[in-house]
Amino acid sequence: MDFNRDVRPILSVKCFACHGPDAEARQANLRLDRREEATKDRGGVHAIAPGDAAASRVYQRISAREPAARMPPPG
């Protein structure tokens, strides 16, 4: 799996409006358009934990059963 080829295009469509290059629109101080930012250790939490989807907050949020916890948010 290659981040730029396989992951970045999905994030671009679904996540970059709130977690991309636009600093004014960025939410939660989370930038997903750069691999080093998306995978960095944030106090024991990783937005994307390479090789460990279960430990990745992005995976946890997109697969959350509760609508309030799910990303991207409805609408």
Secondary structure, DSSP 8 states (H G I E B T S, - for coil): --IIIIIHHHHHHHTHHHHSS-TTT--TT---SSHHHHSS-SSS-BSS-TT-GGGBHHHHHHT-SSTTT-SS---
